[in-house]
Amino acid sequence: MLAPCNSVHMLFMRFAIDVVYLDENLCIKKIVRDLKPWLGISACFGASGALELASGEAERLKLVVGQKFLKADS
């Protein structure tokens, strides 16, 4: 999880990733699947964080825009 973060670049990366952008309430604003190494760049204005996952994980986990993550109790 990268926070604060509203964009991701793929320079110096060796493999593709999925990027899940979240707002301040941990609600998914945007999902970018299979962002390519070296060439990929992505942004989501209004996002407060970005969750980087292995390529294909967003689909495997059935993540969708609007879905909300629950905060763990401290």
N, CA, C and O atoms as CSV, one atom per row, in Angstrom:
chain,resi,resn,atom,element,x,y,z
A,1,MET,N,N,0.850,-1.174,0.000
A,1,MET,CA,C,0.000,0.000,0.000
A,1,MET,C,C,0.891,1.231,0.000
A,1,MET,O,O,1.759,1.375,0.861
A,2,LEU,N,N,0.681,2.102,-0.946
A,2,LEU,CA,C,1.404,3.366,-1.030
A,2,LEU,C,C,0.433,4.485,-0.661
A,2,LEU,O,O,-0.627,4.627,-1.270
A,3,ALA,N,N,0.802,5.266,0.330
A,3,ALA,CA,C,-0.070,6.366,0.746
A,3,ALA,C,C,0.779,7.489,1.328
A,3,ALA,O,O,1.682,7.213,2.117
A,4,PRO,N,N,0.526,8.725,0.974
A,4,PRO,CA,C,-0.434,9.141,-0.035
A,4,PRO,C,C,0.100,8.844,-1.436
A,4,PRO,O,O,1.305,8.909,-1.680
A,5,CYS,N,N,-0.806,8.521,-2.344
A,5,CYS,CA,C,-0.396,8.176,-3.711
A,5,CYS,C,C,-1.604,8.233,-4.629
A,5,CYS,O,O,-2.661,7.688,-4.309
A,6,ASN,N,N,-1.449,8.895,-5.776
A,6,ASN,CA,C,-2.513,8.894,-6.772
A,6,ASN,C,C,-2.008,8.561,-8.171
A,6,ASN,O,O,-2.736,8.712,-9.152
A,7,SER,N,N,-0.732,8.099,-8.260
A,7,SER,CA,C,-0.191,7.679,-9.555
A,7,SER,C,C,0.958,6.691,-9.343
A,7,SER,O,O,1.604,6.669,-8.295
A,8,VAL,N,N,1.186,5.881,-10.372
A,8,VAL,CA,C,2.221,4.850,-10.318
A,8,VAL,C,C,2.938,4.828,-11.665
A,8,VAL,O,O,2.300,4.910,-12.714
A,9,HIS,N,N,4.263,4.716,-11.633
A,9,HIS,CA,C,5.024,4.498,-12.869
A,9,HIS,C,C,5.733,3.154,-12.745
A,9,HIS,O,O,5.933,2.647,-11.642
A,10,MET,N,N,6.107,2.590,-13.874
A,10,MET,CA,C,6.683,1.247,-13.882
A,10,MET,C,C,8.160,1.220,-14.290
A,10,MET,O,O,8.682,0.168,-14.660
A,11,LEU,N,N,8.831,2.368,-14.224
A,11,LEU,CA,C,10.260,2.387,-14.530
A,11,LEU,C,C,11.014,1.471,-13.575
A,11,LEU,O,O,10.747,1.459,-12.373
A,12,PHE,N,N,11.944,0.714,-14.107
A,12,PHE,CA,C,12.820,-0.199,-13.365
A,12,PHE,C,C,12.093,-1.438,-12.821
A,12,PHE,O,O,12.706,-2.249,-12.127
A,13,MET,N,N,10.805,-1.594,-13.124
A,13,MET,CA,C,10.086,-2.797,-12.709
A,13,MET,C,C,10.341,-3.902,-13.732
A,13,MET,O,O,10.564,-3.631,-14.911
A,14,ARG,N,N,10.305,-5.146,-13.267
A,14,ARG,CA,C,10.586,-6.291,-14.143
A,14,ARG,C,C,9.346,-7.102,-14.484
A,14,ARG,O,O,9.410,-8.004,-15.320
A,15,PHE,N,N,8.222,-6.798,-13.853
A,15,PHE,CA,C,7.026,-7.603,-14.071
A,15,PHE,C,C,5.790,-6.720,-13.975
A,15,PHE,O,O,5.826,-5.655,-13.359
A,16,ALA,N,N,4.704,-7.163,-14.583
A,16,ALA,CA,C,3.441,-6.414,-14.568
A,16,ALA,C,C,2.785,-6.525,-13.196
A,16,ALA,O,O,3.018,-7.480,-12.454
A,17,ILE,N,N,1.958,-5.529,-12.872
A,17,ILE,CA,C,1.213,-5.533,-11.613
A,17,ILE,C,C,-0.217,-5.036,-11.851
A,17,ILE,O,O,-0.518,-4.442,-12.886
A,18,ASP,N,N,-1.074,-5.288,-10.888
A,18,ASP,CA,C,-2.390,-4.660,-10.823
A,18,ASP,C,C,-2.283,-3.529,-9.804
A,18,ASP,O,O,-1.600,-3.671,-8.789
A,19,VAL,N,N,-2.948,-2.415,-10.068
A,19,VAL,CA,C,-2.960,-1.288,-9.148
A,19,VAL,C,C,-4.409,-0.971,-8.782
A,19,VAL,O,O,-5.256,-0.773,-9.654
A,20,VAL,N,N,-4.673,-0.928,-7.491
A,20,VAL,CA,C,-6.012,-0.612,-6.993
A,20,VAL,C,C,-5.920,0.726,-6.272
A,20,VAL,O,O,-5.249,0.842,-5.246
A,21,TYR,N,N,-6.600,1.742,-6.815
A,21,TYR,CA,C,-6.586,3.070,-6.215
A,21,TYR,C,C,-7.731,3.182,-5.220
A,21,TYR,O,O,-8.858,2.778,-5.507
A,22,LEU,N,N,-7.433,3.736,-4.044
A,22,LEU,CA,C,-8.408,3.864,-2.969
A,22,LEU,C,C,-8.585,5.325,-2.566
A,22,LEU,O,O,-7.647,6.118,-2.646
A,23,ASP,N,N,-9.794,5.672,-2.133
A,23,ASP,CA,C,-10.003,7.006,-1.584
A,23,ASP,C,C,-9.708,6.992,-0.085
A,23,ASP,O,O,-9.250,5.982,0.451
A,24,GLU,N,N,-9.968,8.106,0.587
A,24,GLU,CA,C,-9.636,8.222,2.012
A,24,GLU,C,C,-10.473,7.292,2.891
A,24,GLU,O,O,-10.114,7.043,4.042
A,25,ASN,N,N,-11.587,6.775,2.360
A,25,ASN,CA,C,-12.445,5.843,3.104
A,25,ASN,C,C,-12.170,4.385,2.745
A,25,ASN,O,O,-12.936,3.495,3.116
A,26,LEU,N,N,-11.079,4.143,2.025
A,26,LEU,CA,C,-10.681,2.809,1.563
A,26,LEU,C,C,-11.688,2.192,0.598
A,26,LEU,O,O,-11.870,0.975,0.559
A,27,CYS,N,N,-12.331,3.046,-0.170
A,27,CYS,CA,C,-13.256,2.610,-1.210
A,27,CYS,C,C,-12.493,2.605,-2.547
A,27,CYS,O,O,-11.766,3.552,-2.847
A,28,ILE,N,N,-12.659,1.545,-3.343
A,28,ILE,CA,C,-11.936,1.428,-4.612
A,28,ILE,C,C,-12.480,2.442,-5.614
A,28,ILE,O,O,-13.672,2.448,-5.922
A,29,LYS,N,N,-11.592,3.299,-6.118
A,29,LYS,CA,C,-11.946,4.304,-7.121
A,29,LYS,C,C,-11.644,3.829,-8.534
A,29,LYS,O,O,-12.363,4.161,-9.476
A,30,LYS,N,N,-10.560,3.040,-8.677
A,30,LYS,CA,C,-10.127,2.623,-10.010
A,30,LYS,C,C,-9.258,1.382,-9.865
A,30,LYS,O,O,-8.519,1.242,-8.891
A,31,ILE,N,N,-9.351,0.483,-10.840
A,31,ILE,CA,C,-8.506,-0.708,-10.880
A,31,ILE,C,C,-7.798,-0.727,-12.226
A,31,ILE,O,O,-8.440,-0.667,-13.274
A,32,VAL,N,N,-6.480,-0.812,-12.193
A,32,VAL,CA,C,-5.682,-0.920,-13.413
A,32,VAL,C,C,-5.071,-2.313,-13.409
A,32,VAL,O,O,-4.273,-2.654,-12.537
A,33,ARG,N,N,-5.454,-3.103,-14.388
A,33,ARG,CA,C,-4.989,-4.486,-14.451
A,33,ARG,C,C,-3.804,-4.614,-15.398
A,33,ARG,O,O,-3.769,-3.981,-16.453
A,34,ASP,N,N,-2.836,-5.437,-15.013
A,34,ASP,CA,C,-1.703,-5.815,-15.866
A,34,ASP,C,C,-0.919,-4.600,-16.378
A,34,ASP,O,O,-0.648,-4.493,-17.574
A,35,LEU,N,N,-0.563,-3.701,-15.483
A,35,LEU,CA,C,0.250,-2.534,-15.837
A,35,LEU,C,C,1.649,-3.017,-16.202
A,35,LEU,O,O,2.326,-3.644,-15.386
A,36,LYS,N,N,2.074,-2.731,-17.403
A,36,LYS,CA,C,3.299,-3.300,-17.977
A,36,LYS,C,C,4.575,-2.682,-17.394
A,36,LYS,O,O,4.631,-1.483,-17.121
A,37,PRO,N,N,5.602,-3.532,-17.208
A,37,PRO,CA,C,6.888,-3.010,-16.713
A,37,PRO,C,C,7.530,-2.063,-17.723
A,37,PRO,O,O,7.331,-2.199,-18.930
A,38,TRP,N,N,8.290,-1.115,-17.223
A,38,TRP,CA,C,9.041,-0.106,-17.963
A,38,TRP,C,C,8.165,0.907,-18.682
A,38,TRP,O,O,8.471,2.098,-18.648
A,39,LEU,N,N,7.091,0.482,-19.329
A,39,LEU,CA,C,6.301,1.395,-20.156
A,39,LEU,C,C,5.054,1.916,-19.461
A,39,LEU,O,O,4.520,2.954,-19.851
A,40,GLY,N,N,4.589,1.225,-18.454
A,40,GLY,CA,C,3.318,1.554,-17.829
A,40,GLY,C,C,3.364,2.803,-16.963
A,40,GLY,O,O,4.353,3.079,-16.284
A,41,ILE,N,N,2.266,3.548,-17.008
A,41,ILE,CA,C,2.058,4.686,-16.119
A,41,ILE,C,C,0.546,4.794,-15.894
A,41,ILE,O,O,-0.249,4.551,-16.801
A,42,SER,N,N,0.177,5.156,-14.693
A,42,SER,CA,C,-1.236,5.204,-14.359
A,42,SER,C,C,-1.463,6.283,-13.316
A,42,SER,O,O,-0.588,6.572,-12.501
A,43,ALA,N,N,-2.663,6.880,-13.353
A,43,ALA,CA,C,-3.029,7.898,-12.362
A,43,ALA,C,C,-4.523,7.821,-12.076
A,43,ALA,O,O,-5.315,7.373,-12.906
A,44,CYS,N,N,-4.881,8.266,-10.889
A,44,CYS,CA,C,-6.284,8.347,-10.492
A,44,CYS,C,C,-6.435,9.578,-9.610
A,44,CYS,O,O,-6.142,9.535,-8.415
A,45,PHE,N,N,-6.890,10.667,-10.200
A,45,PHE,CA,C,-7.043,11.900,-9.445
A,45,PHE,C,C,-8.125,11.721,-8.385
A,45,PHE,O,O,-9.199,11.191,-8.668
A,46,GLY,N,N,-7.841,12.155,-7.188
A,46,GLY,CA,C,-8.755,11.990,-6.072
A,46,GLY,C,C,-8.465,10.772,-5.224
A,46,GLY,O,O,-9.065,10.591,-4.164
A,47,ALA,N,N,-7.543,9.930,-5.686
A,47,ALA,CA,C,-7.162,8.761,-4.884
A,47,ALA,C,C,-6.240,9.211,-3.761
A,47,ALA,O,O,-5.471,10.158,-3.926
A,48,SER,N,N,-6.316,8.537,-2.627
A,48,SER,CA,C,-5.415,8.865,-1.518
A,48,SER,C,C,-4.386,7.767,-1.289
A,48,SER,O,O,-3.456,7.940,-0.501
A,49,GLY,N,N,-4.549,6.633,-1.977
A,49,GLY,CA,C,-3.583,5.547,-1.841
A,49,GLY,C,C,-3.689,4.592,-3.011
A,49,GLY,O,O,-4.685,4.567,-3.733
A,50,ALA,N,N,-2.629,3.801,-3.183
A,50,ALA,CA,C,-2.591,2.803,-4.248
A,50,ALA,C,C,-2.095,1.487,-3.661
A,50,ALA,O,O,-1.069,1.433,-2.981
A,51,LEU,N,N,-2.837,0.448,-3.937
A,51,LEU,CA,C,-2.479,-0.891,-3.507
A,51,LEU,C,C,-1.905,-1.613,-4.710
A,51,LEU,O,O,-2.591,-1.773,-5.719
A,52,GLU,N,N,-0.645,-2.055,-4.619
A,52,GLU,CA,C,-0.001,-2.775,-5.710
A,52,GLU,C,C,-0.113,-4.274,-5.446
A,52,GLU,O,O,0.242,-4.762,-4.372
A,53,LEU,N,N,-0.615,-4.990,-6.450
A,53,LEU,CA,C,-0.808,-6.433,-6.343
A,53,LEU,C,C,-0.132,-7.131,-7.515
A,53,LEU,O,O,0.118,-6.513,-8.550
A,54,ALA,N,N,0.160,-8.400,-7.357
A,54,ALA,CA,C,0.677,-9.194,-8.473
A,54,ALA,C,C,-0.352,-9.167,-9.597
A,54,ALA,O,O,-1.556,-9.149,-9.339
A,55,SER,N,N,0.113,-9.164,-10.830
A,55,SER,CA,C,-0.784,-9.135,-11.974
A,55,SER,C,C,-1.764,-10.300,-11.906
A,55,SER,O,O,-1.363,-11.447,-11.703
A,56,GLY,N,N,-3.050,-10.002,-12.075
A,56,GLY,CA,C,-4.088,-11.020,-12.027
A,56,GLY,C,C,-4.779,-11.143,-10.686
A,56,GLY,O,O,-5.834,-11.772,-10.594
A,57,GLU,N,N,-4.209,-10.557,-9.641
A,57,GLU,CA,C,-4.785,-10.677,-8.300
A,57,GLU,C,C,-6.102,-9.925,-8.151
A,57,GLU,O,O,-6.993,-10.391,-7.442
A,58,ALA,N,N,-6.245,-8.776,-8.799
A,58,ALA,CA,C,-7.498,-8.019,-8.692
A,58,ALA,C,C,-8.658,-8.852,-9.233
A,58,ALA,O,O,-9.746,-8.853,-8.659
A,59,GLU,N,N,-8.425,-9.553,-10.329
A,59,GLU,CA,C,-9.472,-10.412,-10.888
A,59,GLU,C,C,-9.703,-11.629,-10.000
A,59,GLU,O,O,-10.849,-12.000,-9.746
A,60,ARG,N,N,-8.632,-12.251,-9.529
A,60,ARG,CA,C,-8.756,-13.432,-8.675
A,60,ARG,C,C,-9.532,-13.116,-7.400
A,60,ARG,O,O,-10.333,-13.928,-6.937
A,61,LEU,N,N,-9.291,-11.934,-6.835
A,61,LEU,CA,C,-9.974,-11.510,-5.616
A,61,LEU,C,C,-11.356,-10.912,-5.891
A,61,LEU,O,O,-12.089,-10.565,-4.966
A,62,LYS,N,N,-11.698,-10.798,-7.177
A,62,LYS,CA,C,-12.989,-10.247,-7.602
A,62,LYS,C,C,-13.220,-8.822,-7.085
A,62,LYS,O,O,-14.318,-8.474,-6.653
A,63,LEU,N,N,-12.161,-8.011,-7.138
A,63,LEU,CA,C,-12.265,-6.624,-6.705
A,63,LEU,C,C,-13.035,-5.825,-7.750
A,63,LEU,O,O,-12.875,-6.048,-8.950
A,64,VAL,N,N,-13.868,-4.896,-7.295
A,64,VAL,CA,C,-14.650,-4.061,-8.201
A,64,VAL,C,C,-14.641,-2.617,-7.701
A,64,VAL,O,O,-14.505,-2.363,-6.505
A,65,VAL,N,N,-14.786,-1.686,-8.627
A,65,VAL,CA,C,-14.868,-0.275,-8.273
A,65,VAL,C,C,-16.089,-0.079,-7.386
A,65,VAL,O,O,-17.165,-0.608,-7.665
A,66,GLY,N,N,-15.908,0.687,-6.315
A,66,GLY,CA,C,-16.973,0.940,-5.367
A,66,GLY,C,C,-16.911,0.043,-4.138
A,66,GLY,O,O,-17.518,0.340,-3.109
A,67,GLN,N,N,-16.173,-1.053,-4.254
A,67,GLN,CA,C,-16.009,-1.957,-3.109
A,67,GLN,C,C,-15.218,-1.252,-2.024
A,67,GLN,O,O,-14.310,-0.474,-2.319
A,68,LYS,N,N,-15.556,-1.518,-0.769
A,68,LYS,CA,C,-14.879,-0.858,0.346
A,68,LYS,C,C,-14.145,-1.879,1.199
A,68,LYS,O,O,-14.677,-2.939,1.527
A,69,PHE,N,N,-12.901,-1.536,1.554
A,69,PHE,CA,C,-12.128,-2.346,2.485
A,69,PHE,C,C,-12.452,-1.912,3.902
A,69,PHE,O,O,-12.675,-0.727,4.152
A,70,LEU,N,N,-12.481,-2.831,4.808
A,70,LEU,CA,C,-12.708,-2.509,6.211
A,70,LEU,C,C,-11.380,-2.240,6.894
A,70,LEU,O,O,-10.390,-2.922,6.627
A,71,LYS,N,N,-11.354,-1.259,7.767
A,71,LYS,CA,C,-10.152,-0.947,8.535
A,71,LYS,C,C,-10.007,-1.955,9.657
A,71,LYS,O,O,-10.977,-2.288,10.338
A,72,ALA,N,N,-8.777,-2.441,9.844
A,72,ALA,CA,C,-8.500,-3.361,10.959
A,72,ALA,C,C,-8.429,-2.565,12.248
A,72,ALA,O,O,-7.909,-1.449,12.263
A,73,ASP,N,N,-8.942,-3.125,13.321
A,73,ASP,CA,C,-8.838,-2.462,14.621
A,73,ASP,C,C,-7.397,-2.486,15.082
A,73,ASP,O,O,-6.684,-3.471,14.887
A,74,SER,N,N,-6.978,-1.401,15.690
A,74,SER,CA,C,-5.591,-1.295,16.172
A,74,SER,C,C,-5.447,-1.904,17.533
A,74,SER,O,O,-4.352,-1.906,18.095
